[in-house]
């Protein structure tokens, strides 16, 4: 993109650091990009921006609700309390994304809603009973295409009963609380970016 293109996008990436806006923006193809303003930009700039967005989406997965049902659906949660978020460290023995920090979660079973799956997974992996009414949707991320697609749905949860423990040691070798400035790279970069923006917004 040219300097003018970047300036056009940059104006929507600053000065809106609040939790509600951050959560909404992270469901768009580019964090902070406002599609309603596209008609105001030069055609050439929009074309270059579109190509850049597609390249980023292909490299990291597509943010937003997919147009067609994915083959696999996964739900994850960021348990947040006192400005810190709980992450799990995936075991080095895992076949997929080994030895990285991630949000706890797992596959949505047939007939389950996202929130029902979220509650089940948090109980299975952390031994807690979440209050589903406190859950705020963070973002969707779709990876792959057609028969190989996987959709991740990430949530922020602020209320639960019980003390989180590593209830699934075969999947995770550690769980740890992090502040926004301490967040390590996650298994899926767009989800980590959305989480960091939301947490920073909540503290603003």
C-alpha positions as CSV (number, residue, x, y, z in Angstrom):
1,X,0.0,0.0,0.0
2,X,1.1,3.6,-0.5
3,X,1.5,6.1,2.3
4,X,-1.9,7.5,1.5
5,X,-3.5,4.1,1.7
6,X,-2.0,3.5,5.1
7,X,-3.0,6.9,6.4
8,X,-6.6,6.1,5.2
9,X,-6.6,2.9,7.3
10,X,-4.7,4.3,10.2
11,X,-7.3,6.9,11.1
12,X,-9.7,4.1,12.1
13,X,-7.1,2.2,14.2
14,X,-6.6,4.9,16.9
15,X,-8.6,6.7,19.5
16,X,-11.3,4.0,19.8
17,X,-9.7,1.9,22.6
18,X,-12.7,0.7,24.5
19,X,-13.8,-2.9,25.1
20,X,-17.1,-2.8,23.2
21,X,-15.6,-1.3,20.0
22,X,-12.5,-3.5,20.1
23,X,-14.7,-6.6,20.3
24,X,-16.8,-5.5,17.4
25,X,-13.9,-4.4,15.2
26,X,-12.0,-7.7,15.6
27,X,-14.8,-9.5,13.7
28,X,-13.9,-7.5,10.6
29,X,-11.4,-8.6,8.0
30,X,-8.8,-6.1,9.3
31,X,-8.9,-4.9,12.9
32,X,-10.1,-1.3,12.9
33,X,-11.1,-1.2,9.2
34,X,-14.4,0.5,8.6
35,X,-16.1,-0.8,5.4
36,X,-18.7,2.1,5.4
37,X,-15.9,4.5,4.6
38,X,-14.7,2.7,1.5
39,X,-16.8,4.8,-0.9
40,X,-14.9,7.9,0.3
41,X,-11.5,6.5,-0.8
42,X,-10.0,6.6,-4.3
43,X,-10.8,3.5,-6.4
44,X,-7.1,2.7,-6.8
45,X,-6.6,2.8,-3.0
46,X,-9.5,0.6,-2.4
47,X,-8.2,-1.9,-4.9
48,X,-4.7,-2.0,-3.3
49,X,-6.2,-2.3,0.1
50,X,-8.4,-5.2,-0.9
51,X,-5.5,-7.1,-2.3
52,X,-3.5,-6.5,0.9
53,X,-6.5,-7.7,3.0
54,X,-6.8,-10.9,1.0
55,X,-3.1,-11.6,1.4
56,X,-3.3,-11.2,5.1
57,X,-6.4,-13.3,5.4
58,X,-4.8,-16.1,3.4
59,X,-1.7,-16.0,5.6
60,X,-3.4,-16.0,9.0
61,X,-7.0,-17.1,8.4
62,X,-10.1,-15.1,7.8
63,X,-11.7,-13.1,10.5
64,X,-15.5,-12.9,10.6
65,X,-18.4,-15.2,10.3
66,X,-17.8,-17.7,7.4
67,X,-20.3,-17.7,4.5
68,X,-20.7,-21.5,4.5
69,X,-20.6,-24.0,7.4
70,X,-17.0,-25.2,8.2
71,X,-16.1,-28.8,8.5
72,X,-14.9,-28.4,12.1
73,X,-16.0,-25.8,14.7
74,X,-13.9,-25.0,17.7
75,X,-14.9,-22.7,20.6
76,X,-12.3,-21.1,23.0
77,X,-12.5,-18.7,25.9
78,X,-10.3,-16.1,27.5
79,X,-11.0,-16.2,31.2
80,X,-10.3,-12.6,32.4
81,X,-10.2,-11.4,36.0
82,X,-8.5,-8.3,37.6
83,X,-6.9,-7.3,34.3
84,X,-5.3,-10.7,33.6
85,X,-6.2,-13.5,31.2
86,X,-5.7,-17.2,31.7
87,X,-3.9,-19.1,28.9
88,X,-3.0,-22.7,28.5
89,X,0.3,-24.0,27.1
90,X,-0.2,-26.8,24.6
91,X,1.8,-29.9,25.3
92,X,4.9,-30.5,23.1
93,X,3.3,-33.9,22.2
94,X,0.3,-32.4,20.6
95,X,0.0,-33.2,16.8
96,X,-1.5,-29.8,16.0
97,X,0.1,-26.5,17.3
98,X,2.4,-28.1,19.8
99,X,4.4,-26.2,22.5
100,X,2.5,-22.9,22.1
101,X,0.3,-20.8,24.3
102,X,-3.4,-20.8,23.5
103,X,-6.9,-20.2,24.8
104,X,-8.5,-23.2,26.4
105,X,-11.3,-24.8,24.4
106,X,-12.2,-27.5,22.0
107,X,-14.6,-28.9,19.3
108,X,-18.3,-28.1,19.3
109,X,-20.2,-31.4,19.5
110,X,-23.2,-32.2,17.3
111,X,-26.3,-30.4,18.6
112,X,-24.4,-28.1,20.9
113,X,-24.7,-24.4,20.9
114,X,-21.4,-22.4,21.2
115,X,-22.1,-21.4,24.8
116,X,-23.0,-24.9,25.8
117,X,-19.8,-26.2,24.2
118,X,-17.9,-23.4,25.9
119,X,-19.2,-24.3,29.3
120,X,-18.4,-28.0,28.8
121,X,-14.9,-27.3,27.6
122,X,-14.0,-24.9,30.5
123,X,-15.2,-27.6,32.9
124,X,-13.3,-30.3,31.2
125,X,-10.0,-28.4,30.8
126,X,-10.0,-26.0,33.8
127,X,-12.5,-27.5,36.2
128,X,-14.7,-24.4,36.4
129,X,-18.3,-23.6,35.8
130,X,-18.5,-20.5,33.7
131,X,-21.5,-18.0,33.9
132,X,-22.5,-18.1,30.2
133,X,-24.3,-14.8,30.7
134,X,-21.0,-13.1,31.3
135,X,-19.5,-14.3,28.0
136,X,-18.8,-11.6,25.4
137,X,-18.0,-12.8,21.9
138,X,-14.4,-11.8,20.9
139,X,-14.0,-12.9,17.3
140,X,-14.3,-15.7,14.7
141,X,-11.4,-17.0,12.7
142,X,-11.7,-19.4,9.8
143,X,-8.7,-21.3,8.5
144,X,-8.6,-23.4,5.4
145,X,-11.1,-23.8,2.6
146,X,-14.0,-26.0,1.7
147,X,-13.8,-29.5,3.1
148,X,-10.7,-28.6,5.2
149,X,-12.0,-25.5,6.8
150,X,-11.9,-25.0,10.6
151,X,-13.8,-22.2,12.4
152,X,-12.6,-20.8,15.7
153,X,-15.0,-18.8,17.8
154,X,-13.3,-17.0,20.7
155,X,-15.1,-15.5,23.7
156,X,-14.2,-13.5,26.8
157,X,-15.6,-14.8,30.1
158,X,-15.5,-12.7,33.3
159,X,-17.5,-14.8,35.7
160,X,-17.1,-18.5,36.8
161,X,-17.3,-20.7,39.9
162,X,-14.3,-22.7,41.1
163,X,-10.5,-22.2,40.9
164,X,-9.0,-22.9,37.4
165,X,-6.6,-25.8,37.4
166,X,-5.0,-27.8,34.7
167,X,-7.7,-30.5,34.4
168,X,-6.4,-31.8,31.1
169,X,-2.7,-32.4,31.6
170,X,-2.6,-34.6,28.5
171,X,-3.4,-31.6,26.4
172,X,-1.7,-28.8,28.3
173,X,1.5,-28.9,30.4
174,X,0.9,-25.5,32.1
175,X,-1.7,-22.8,32.7
176,X,-0.8,-19.2,33.6
177,X,-2.3,-15.8,34.1
178,X,-1.0,-12.9,31.9
179,X,-1.5,-9.2,31.8
180,X,-1.9,-7.6,28.4
181,X,1.7,-6.4,28.2
182,X,2.9,-9.9,29.1
183,X,0.8,-11.8,26.5
184,X,3.0,-14.3,24.6
185,X,2.4,-15.2,20.9
186,X,-0.7,-17.4,20.6
187,X,-1.3,-20.4,18.3
188,X,-3.4,-18.1,16.1
189,X,-2.0,-14.5,15.7
190,X,-5.3,-12.8,14.8
191,X,-7.0,-14.1,18.0
192,X,-4.1,-12.9,20.1
193,X,-4.3,-9.5,18.5
194,X,-8.0,-9.2,19.1
195,X,-7.6,-10.3,22.7
196,X,-4.8,-7.8,23.4
197,X,-6.8,-4.9,21.9
198,X,-9.9,-5.9,24.0
199,X,-7.9,-6.1,27.2
200,X,-6.1,-2.8,26.6
201,X,-9.5,-1.2,25.8
202,X,-11.0,-2.5,29.0
203,X,-8.2,-0.8,31.0
204,X,-8.4,2.5,29.2
